[in-house]
Amino acid sequence: MIIESPLDLIFRDIFYRVHGFCESHDVFLKLEGFNITGSIKIKTAIALIEDLENREIIQPEKSIIVESSSGNLGLALSLVCAVKRYQFICVTDSNATRANIKGMELHGAKVIIVDDRDSAGGFLERRFNVIEQLLQSDPNVVWLNQYANLANKNVHAQQTANEIACEFERVDWIFVGAGTTGTLCGVSERLRQEFPGIKVVAVEPVGSVTFGGPPGKRNIPGIGTSRRPELADLANPDRIITVDEETTVESCLSFVRDHHLLVGGSTGTVLAAVRQLAPEFAPGDTVVAISADLGEKYLDTVYDAAWVEDFIVTEGKMVAQA
Ligand SMILES: Cc1ncc(COP(=O)(O)O)c(C=O)c1O
């Protein structure tokens, strides 16, 4: 394989068949973590930038792209903007992994880290305040707004869903972690056309407000929101499963131990949801779950016992007592 650009490093057909994950059922885990920049978000980043290019809204060397990201989209955009010669400013927060922040900087992005939480226990409101200031500071600043941008949904209908449809004759269950819900909306829209009986399961952490749960502090980046994203109006999941962060950590650790792949935090959440719904699977059902990234960048958080004790176990007890 000879590539012409790092942006060609997108691996569309890797599915890990996890034998007997739920006793009588295998689970097919669509692995997106081998893509360049390590996550599914490289597809989103390319799509968001190409959409603005096609509409002649941005110009290389002139436009300044800004985006709010918990890390993975920020890193992906840093690379895309470096290759295409746009300045990029990422507004992220203190839950972002060190690896992602360092990676963004190495690709030439400016990174602004917000560390005061909003009233919903997250950072989105604060991140949006910073973006508002940036937009007012310079007419060349363009905000991608992945939370409302249809290009974020469409890329997953055209790419991620079709990659799944190409691999399987039938899919009965699809499990998707929800952040902006771009993946969820795009994948479900397209897969429902292909497999009308499919059950779409949206997975989010306890404390996320996207599907109406009470707000709460979350520590694992990638999924969940402290403000409902506009795209979620297009999501129509058959089931919504909420997983607490302690269960997510256990799920990640047991997956490494039993299935030998170091998965990212949101993948642990999605796998915990698969286990929760397993009693509902019919014999012969094909179960697919999307793994948005791998675990190396979470070695000093999700996979670090002291961090888990401080941020998840102790805080969880405090919340339970309050
Ligand atoms: C690790 C991880 N999992 C899941 C998601 C959720 O994807 P989406 O924003 O399409 O809902 C993201 C988004 O950044 C992510 O980084």
Ligand as a Chemical Component Dictionary entry (heavy atoms), coordinates in Angstrom:
data_LIG
# 
_chem_comp.id                   LIG 
_chem_comp.type                 NON-POLYMER 
_chem_comp.pdbx_formal_charge   0 
_chem_comp.three_letter_code    LIG 
# 
loop_
_chem_comp_atom.comp_id 
_chem_comp_atom.atom_id 
_chem_comp_atom.alt_atom_id 
_chem_comp_atom.type_symbol 
_chem_comp_atom.charge 
_chem_comp_atom.model_Cartn_x 
_chem_comp_atom.model_Cartn_y 
_chem_comp_atom.model_Cartn_z 
_chem_comp_atom.pdbx_ordinal 
LIG C1 C1 C 0 -13.909 8.586  21.587 1  
LIG C2 C2 C 0 -15.195 9.086  21.035 2  
LIG N1 N1 N 0 -16.278 8.306  21.092 3  
LIG C3 C3 C 0 -17.471 8.723  20.631 4  
LIG C4 C4 C 0 -17.628 9.971  20.071 5  
LIG C5 C5 C 0 -19.003 10.424 19.652 6  
LIG O1 O1 O 0 -19.143 10.732 18.326 7  
LIG P1 P1 P 0 -20.230 11.760 17.833 8  
LIG O2 O2 O 0 -19.726 13.132 18.133 9  
LIG O3 O3 O 0 -20.363 11.512 16.384 10 
LIG O4 O4 O 0 -21.510 11.493 18.576 11 
LIG C6 C6 C 0 -16.523 10.805 19.995 12 
LIG C7 C7 C 0 -16.643 12.148 19.464 13 
LIG O5 O5 O 0 -15.750 12.971 19.573 14 
LIG C8 C8 C 0 -15.274 10.356 20.486 15 
LIG O6 O6 O 0 -14.182 11.137 20.442 16 
# 
loop_
_chem_comp_bond.comp_id 
_chem_comp_bond.atom_id_1 
_chem_comp_bond.atom_id_2 
_chem_comp_bond.value_order 
_chem_comp_bond.pdbx_ordinal 
LIG C1 C2 SING 1  
LIG C2 N1 SING 2  
LIG C2 C8 DOUB 3  
LIG N1 C3 DOUB 4  
LIG C3 C4 SING 5  
LIG C4 C5 SING 6  
LIG C4 C6 DOUB 7  
LIG C5 O1 SING 8  
LIG O1 P1 SING 9  
LIG P1 O2 DOUB 10 
LIG P1 O3 SING 11 
LIG P1 O4 SING 12 
LIG C6 C7 SING 13 
LIG C6 C8 SING 14 
LIG C7 O5 DOUB 15 
LIG C8 O6 SING 16 
# 
